[in-house]
Amino acid sequence: MNYTAPDFKTSALLTIDVQRDFTDPGAPAEIAGTTERLRAMRRVLAFYRQHGLAIVHVIRLYLPDGANADLCRRELIEQGTQIVIPGSNGAELVEPLKLTQDLRLDADLLLSGRLQKMGKNEWAIYKPRWDAFYGTSLEEHLRGLGISTVVVVGCNFPNCPRSTVYGASMRDFRVVLIADAVSGVYEQGLHELNNIGVPTPSSDEWLAECESAWTVGSPA
C-alpha cells in the first residue's frame, strides 16, 4: 500500500497567509513573488469550490502590542510596525481568493480559536505560529470532515507552508504542496519534501490528476 499517495476526493485545500500585508506590492511585510503565484492559487481554489471540497484559509493576526507575535517579529511590532493588525485591511485575504469581495475576517472570532465560515465547505482559521496545526483546532476540524489529504498553497515556503507540511505529515495526513502556487519555493526544499513522501506538482499537473480522479467512478 502507498501510504503517502494523495486522495483528491478526501482532500482539503489550505491557503496559507495569503493576506494583503504579505501580498500587496509595497505592503509592510510583502513577500516577494506572492502576487505572481496568485493565478495558480486561484485556479486550484476555484476547482475545489466547484467540486464542493473543503477549503481552509489559514491566517495570521498580530496584536498591536506584539503580545501574540513570534519572538523574531515581536520587537518590530512593539516598535510600531503594523502587520496584519486585527480588523485592518492589511489583515484581509487578498481579493482574488475571496468568495465575495465584501466578506471580511471576524478577528475576534478567529483570535478566540474558533473557525469562521467563509462559504460552503470553506472556513478561515487563525494560527499563532508558523505551523497551521500548532495551537489550533485544524486537525480536529479536518478529521471531523473525513479528510485524509492536505493540499498546501500560499505565502512564503520557508516559513509557514513548509512548517504546515511537516505538521500535517507528523499527524499522518497525506500531503501535497503545489509548487507554482507557493511563494519562496526552492529546489532543495522541494526535494526534501519529496523525500518524506510529499509530491510537489505544478497546479496544471495537480488539476489534471484531480480531474482524472473525479471522473473515475463518476456516473456516466
Secondary structure by P-SEA (a helix, b strand, c coil): ccccccccccbbbbbcccccccccccccccccccccaaaaaaaaaaaaaaaccbbbbccccccccccccccccaaaaaaccccccccccccccccccccccccccaaaaaaacbbbbcccccbbbbbcccccccccaaaaaaaaacccbbbbbbccccccaaaaaaaaaaacccccccccccccccaaaaaaaaaaccccccaaaaaaaaaaaaaccccc
